[in-house]
Amino acid sequence: MHRPSALANPDAPVSHHWNDGTHITFGVATLGVRVDKFKLEGSLFTGREPDENRYNFDKMRFDSWSGRLSFNPSRNWAFQVSHGYVKSPEALHPGEDVNRTTASAIFSLPMRNDNWMNVTTLWGLNKTPGHEGENACLLEGAWQMKKAVVYTRYEWVQKSVEELDLDPAKYGDALFPVNALTAGVSYDLLNIAKTRLALGGQLSVFFDDKSLHDLYGKNPLALQVYLRIYPGLMKM
């Protein structure tokens, strides 16, 4: 959700726990090397998410690891593949570890008058012992004009019974495909001291599995109107 193509969208992706990094963690050590257009990184970190007491520091365990290979063939393209082993991230499931694999391609095109075009395609896979792997795919784009942004996002995610908070006695151990399509626009109302205030709105439509229609309905919709405060574009 920190991608250039997602900056105007106020919502995290439905596939956030598949495609993006893990939550805040206490203790990270990273070592990397860069050769020409390639970069290789490795990290050790604490897999457990922070507890509910957010005013102190949790114990650093360095019990998890991750690696990433990046390739930047030009100023417009960025590619990466990564894998991480997260040791016991959830307090509710202390014996469950997660293996997460991602791959992505980002295209960014600067244009005249501070206009930008940003597009991202992204795939993620979560695998826990004893369970089938859960995939997620995302495609999003944004056209940043001088004061306005037009953006869209499409996602396909495999959600488990637990993820959807369903009754396992009724739904078993199945995976449910969830599709989400979002389109939105925002417009800058004010630009003061390199800080901008934007008014925006977006519409999302969800394509859920037929077996979930009695819970969520067929193709539920979500409409959102928002005010957004954000820093102005940094010029390099």
C-alpha positions in Angstrom: 0.0 0.0 0.0 3.1 2.2 -0.1 3.4 1.9 -3.9 3.3 5.0 -6.1 0.2 3.6 -7.9 -1.6 3.4 -4.5 -0.8 6.8 -3.0 -4.2 8.3 -3.8 -6.2 5.3 -2.6 -7.0 5.7 1.2 -7.8 2.0 1.6 -5.3 -0.8 2.1 -5.6 -3.6 -0.5 -7.8 -6.6 0.3 -4.6 -8.6 -0.3 -2.5 -6.6 2.1 -1.5 -9.6 4.2 -0.4 -11.4 1.0 1.4 -8.8 -0.9 2.8 -6.2 1.6 5.3 -6.6 4.3 4.5 -7.9 7.8 3.4 -5.7 10.6 5.6 -3.5 12.8 8.3 -5.6 14.3 10.9 -5.0 17.0 14.3 -5.9 15.8 15.4 -6.0 12.2 18.9 -6.6 10.8 19.4 -6.2 7.0 22.4 -6.7 4.7 22.4 -6.1 1.0 24.6 -5.7 -2.0 24.0 -3.8 -5.2 25.7 -4.6 -8.5 24.8 -2.5 -11.5 21.0 -2.8 -12.0 20.6 -5.7 -9.5 20.2 -5.6 -5.7 20.2 -8.6 -3.3 19.0 -8.2 0.3 18.6 -10.4 3.3 17.1 -9.7 6.7 16.6 -11.2 10.1 13.7 -10.0 12.2 11.2 -10.8 14.9 8.2 -12.6 13.5 5.6 -12.0 16.3 3.4 -9.0 15.9 3.5 -6.4 18.7 1.2 -7.1 21.7 -1.6 -4.8 22.7 0.6 -2.7 25.0 1.9 -0.2 22.4 3.8 2.0 24.8 6.8 -0.3 25.4 9.3 -2.3 23.4 8.7 -6.0 22.8 11.5 -8.6 23.0 13.8 -8.8 20.0 14.0 -12.5 18.9 15.4 -12.4 15.3 13.6 -15.7 14.7 12.5 -15.0 11.1 14.2 -14.2 7.8 13.5 -12.8 4.4 15.4 -12.3 1.1 14.7 -10.1 -2.0 16.2 -9.8 -5.5 15.5 -6.5 -7.3 16.1 -5.5 -10.9 15.9 -2.0 -12.2 16.6 -2.0 -15.9 15.7 1.7 -16.4 14.4 4.7 -14.5 10.8 3.7 -15.4 10.8 0.0 -14.3 11.3 -1.9 -11.0 11.0 -5.7 -10.7 11.4 -7.8 -7.5 10.9 -11.3 -6.2 11.1 -12.0 -2.5 10.5 -14.7 0.1 10.1 -14.6 3.8 9.7 -17.0 6.7 7.7 -15.5 9.5 7.9 -17.3 12.8 4.7 -17.5 14.8 3.3 -14.1 13.8 -0.1 -14.4 15.4 -0.6 -14.7 19.2 -3.8 -16.6 18.6 -1.9 -19.3 16.7 1.5 -19.5 18.4 2.5 -22.7 16.7 1.7 -21.5 13.1 4.5 -20.2 10.9 4.0 -18.4 7.6 6.0 -18.6 4.4 5.3 -15.6 2.1 6.4 -15.2 -1.5 5.9 -12.2 -3.6 6.8 -10.9 -7.1 6.0 -7.5 -8.6 6.6 -5.1 -11.5 6.2 -1.4 -11.2 6.1 1.1 -14.1 6.4 4.8 -13.5 6.3 7.5 -16.2 7.0 11.1 -15.5 5.2 13.5 -17.9 5.0 17.3 -18.4 3.6 19.7 -15.7 4.2 17.3 -12.8 2.0 14.6 -14.3 2.7 11.0 -13.6 1.5 7.6 -14.7 2.1 4.7 -12.3 1.1 1.1 -12.8 1.8 -2.0 -10.5 1.2 -5.7 -11.0 1.7 -7.8 -7.9 1.4 -11.5 -6.8 1.7 -12.9 -3.3 1.4 -16.4 -1.8 1.0 -17.3 1.9 1.7 -20.9 2.9 1.2 -22.3 6.4 1.9 -25.9 7.5 -1.0 -28.3 6.9 -3.0 -25.8 4.8 -3.3 -25.1 1.1 -1.4 -22.1 -0.2 -3.4 -18.9 -0.6 -2.7 -16.7 -3.6 -3.5 -13.1 -4.3 -3.0 -11.0 -7.4 -3.3 -7.2 -7.8 -3.3 -4.8 -10.7 -3.5 -1.0 -10.1 -2.8 2.2 -11.8 -3.0 5.9 -11.2 -2.7 9.0 -13.4 -1.5 12.0 -11.3 -2.3 15.3 -12.9 -1.5 18.7 -11.6 -4.4 18.8 -9.1 -6.4 15.6 -9.8 -5.7 11.9 -9.6 -7.6 9.2 -11.4 -6.9 5.7 -10.1 -8.2 2.1 -10.2 -7.4 -1.2 -8.6 -8.3 -4.9 -9.3 -7.7 -7.7 -6.9 -8.2 -11.5 -6.8 -7.6 -13.1 -3.4 -8.1 -16.6 -2.0 -9.7 -16.1 1.4 -9.8 -18.9 4.0 -12.8 -19.8 6.3 -10.8 -18.3 9.2 -10.0 -15.1 7.3 -13.7 -14.5 6.5 -14.7 -15.5 10.1 -17.0 -18.3 8.8 -18.3 -21.3 10.7 -15.9 -24.2 9.9 -18.6 -26.7 10.7 -20.6 -25.4 7.8 -17.9 -24.3 5.3 -15.1 -26.8 6.1 -11.5 -25.8 5.1 -12.3 -24.3 1.7 -10.7 -21.3 0.1 -13.1 -18.7 -1.4 -12.1 -16.5 -4.3 -12.8 -12.8 -3.7 -12.6 -10.3 -6.6 -12.6 -6.5 -6.0 -12.6 -3.7 -8.5 -12.2 -0.1 -7.4 -12.2 3.2 -9.3 -11.7 6.6 -7.8 -10.7 10.2 -8.3 -9.4 12.9 -6.0 -8.8 16.6 -6.5 -6.6 19.0 -4.6 -8.5 21.8 -2.9 -5.6 23.5 -1.2 -1.8 23.6 -1.5 -0.2 25.4 1.4 3.5 25.1 2.5 4.0 22.0 0.4 1.0 20.3 2.1 -2.1 19.5 0.1 -5.7 18.9 1.0 -7.7 16.8 -1.4 -11.3 15.8 -1.7 -11.9 12.3 -3.2 -14.4 9.5 -3.8 -14.2 5.9 -4.9 -16.6 3.1 -5.8 -15.8 -0.6 -5.2 -17.6 -3.6 -6.4 -16.9 -7.1 -5.1 -17.5 -10.4 -6.9 -17.8 -13.1 -4.2 -18.3 -16.8 -4.4 -21.8 -18.1 -4.9 -21.7 -19.9 -1.6 -21.2 -16.6 0.2 -24.2 -14.8 -1.4 -26.4 -15.5 1.6 -24.0 -13.7 3.8 -22.7 -10.8 1.7 -25.2 -10.7 -1.2 -24.4 -10.8 -4.8 -21.8 -8.3 -6.0 -21.9 -6.0 -2.9 -20.9 -2.3 -3.5 -18.9 0.2 -1.3 -19.0 3.9 -1.8 -16.5 6.2 -0.1 -16.0 10.0 0.1 -12.9 11.3 1.9 -10.7 14.2 2.7 -7.0 13.6 2.4 -4.0 15.6 3.8 -0.7 14.7 2.2 2.7 16.2 1.4 3.4 17.7 -2.0 5.5 16.0 -4.7 9.2 16.1 -4.0 11.2 17.2 -7.0 14.6 15.5 -7.4 
